[in-house]
Each structure stands twice: as structure tokens, then as C-alpha cells.
Amino acid sequence: MAGNRTLAIIKPDAFGAGKAGKIIAHLEAQGFKIICARVLHMTTAEAGAFYAVHKGRPFYDELVTFMSSGPCMPLVLEKADAVAAYRAAIGATDPAEAAEGTVRKLYAESKGRNAVHGSDSDDNARHEGMFFFGAAALI
């Protein structure tokens, strides 16, 4: 059974460009409810730990550097079948391939600066929510 909560992160590119409010409004208009939210500037070690699943992949170092380059905004969102609904709302990783009206089509700069992170499974949503919010995430 699909879970009702997922983790989202408004990444440093979108947060720094003042797009957080527009992204949140876009998601709320699609029926997502914010359960937890915070603003933080991850250290390189924190970003490395969060993205450890990608360690060894060609993009890992660039991703860690990017995610620790400025403030970001993790959120726990709630909606029926949250992971799938959120991934549909944000669109493809590359904004050039994202569907019209999706977060990445509207607010991302490039495949590497793609505005938002989204959990890819209910298990990862739980793990990632706990990373930023502990038991408060209640995923």
C-alpha cells in the first residue's frame, strides 16, 4: 500500500532565487499539505550522508557540492499516494523533458540545477524524512 507522506527538498538553486514560495503554492494547489518544514544550509558531510546512496556514481561529488552550496528547504508533504503524486507534480529530472505545468518545467534551470528533490519510494521517503526531521516526520 502506498504511503501518504513524502520528503521534498527545495534545492539551493530555487531557494536562493526566491522560488520557494511559488513552489510551495504550486504544490498546495495540487492538494499537498505541509507536515514539517525547515530551512538549513547543509554541510558537505551532511549532503554526502544524505546522498550516500549515490556514492561512486559520476554525479555524486557535484551533487554534494551543489546541495551544500546554499540554504535549502526540506519538507514533509502529505497527500494520498504521496511519492507518486509528488513525482508527477515535479516532472522529469531534466526540465527540458518535464511535462508542462510541473515544478521542474516551471522553476528548474537545468538537469543539474533542477529546483527540487523528491523521494523515489515509500521506504526512501521514511528514511529521508527521518534524516531531516526525526520522529516528527512520522512517515
C-alpha positions in Angstrom: 0.0 0.0 0.0 1.4 3.4 -0.9 2.1 5.9 1.8 0.6 9.3 2.3 3.8 11.2 3.1 6.9 12.0 1.2 10.0 14.1 1.5 10.6 17.1 -0.8 13.6 19.5 -0.8 13.6 22.9 -2.4 17.2 22.9 -3.5 19.7 25.7 -3.2 19.2 27.0 -6.7 15.4 27.5 -6.4 15.6 28.6 -2.7 18.3 31.2 -3.5 16.4 32.5 -6.5 13.3 33.2 -4.3 11.2 30.5 -5.8 10.3 28.6 -2.6 7.0 30.3 -2.1 5.9 29.7 -5.7 6.9 26.1 -5.5 5.1 25.6 -2.2 2.0 27.4 -3.5 2.1 25.2 -6.6 2.2 22.0 -4.5 -0.5 23.2 -2.1 -2.7 23.9 -5.1 -2.3 20.3 -6.1 -3.5 19.1 -2.7 -0.3 18.6 -0.8 -0.3 19.5 2.9 2.9 20.6 4.6 3.5 18.5 7.7 7.1 19.6 8.5 9.4 22.3 7.0 12.7 23.9 7.8 15.4 25.9 6.2 19.0 24.8 6.6 22.4 25.1 4.9 23.8 21.5 4.7 27.4 20.9 5.3 29.3 18.9 2.8 29.3 16.0 5.3 25.5 16.2 5.7 24.9 16.4 2.0 27.2 13.5 1.5 25.4 11.4 4.1 22.0 12.3 2.7 23.0 11.3 -0.9 25.2 8.3 0.2 23.1 6.0 -1.9 24.7 7.7 -4.9 28.3 7.5 -3.7 30.5 6.2 -6.5 28.3 7.5 -9.3 29.7 10.1 -11.7 27.4 12.9 -10.4 27.8 12.3 -6.7 30.6 14.9 -5.9 28.9 17.6 -8.0 25.6 16.8 -6.3 27.1 17.0 -2.8 28.9 20.3 -3.7 25.7 21.8 -5.1 23.5 20.7 -2.2 25.9 22.2 0.3 26.3 25.5 -1.7 23.5 27.4 0.0 20.3 27.1 2.0 17.7 24.5 1.1 14.2 23.7 2.4 13.3 20.1 3.3 9.6 19.5 3.7 7.4 16.5 4.6 4.3 16.6 2.4 1.1 14.7 2.8 -1.3 13.5 0.1 -2.8 10.1 -0.9 -0.1 8.1 -2.7 2.3 10.9 -1.9 5.5 9.6 -3.5 3.9 9.0 -6.9 1.8 12.2 -6.7 4.8 14.3 -5.8 7.0 12.8 -8.6 4.2 13.5 -11.1 3.9 17.1 -9.8 7.6 17.8 -10.1 8.2 16.3 -13.5 11.3 14.8 -15.1 14.8 15.5 -13.7 15.7 17.4 -16.8 13.3 20.4 -17.1 13.6 20.2 -20.9 11.9 16.8 -20.7 9.4 17.7 -17.9 5.8 18.0 -18.7 4.2 21.4 -19.0 2.9 22.7 -15.6 5.3 20.6 -13.5 7.6 22.2 -10.9 10.7 21.5 -12.8 9.3 22.8 -16.1 8.3 26.0 -14.4 11.2 26.6 -12.0 14.3 24.5 -12.8 17.3 25.9 -14.6 18.9 22.6 -15.8 19.2 18.9 -15.2 21.8 19.6 -12.5 20.0 22.6 -11.0 16.6 21.1 -11.1 14.9 23.0 -8.2 13.6 20.1 -6.1 14.4 16.7 -4.7 11.8 14.0 -4.4 11.8 10.6 -2.6 11.6 7.8 -5.1 9.9 5.2 -2.9 7.9 5.0 0.4 10.9 3.4 2.1 13.2 6.2 1.0 10.6 8.8 2.0 10.6 7.4 5.5 14.4 7.3 5.7 14.8 10.8 4.2 12.1 12.3 6.4 13.9 10.9 9.4 17.2 12.3 8.2 15.9 15.9 8.4 13.1 15.7 11.0 13.5 12.6 13.1 10.3 11.2 14.6 8.5 14.5 13.8 8.3 13.4 10.1 6.0 10.5 11.1 6.5 8.9 7.7 
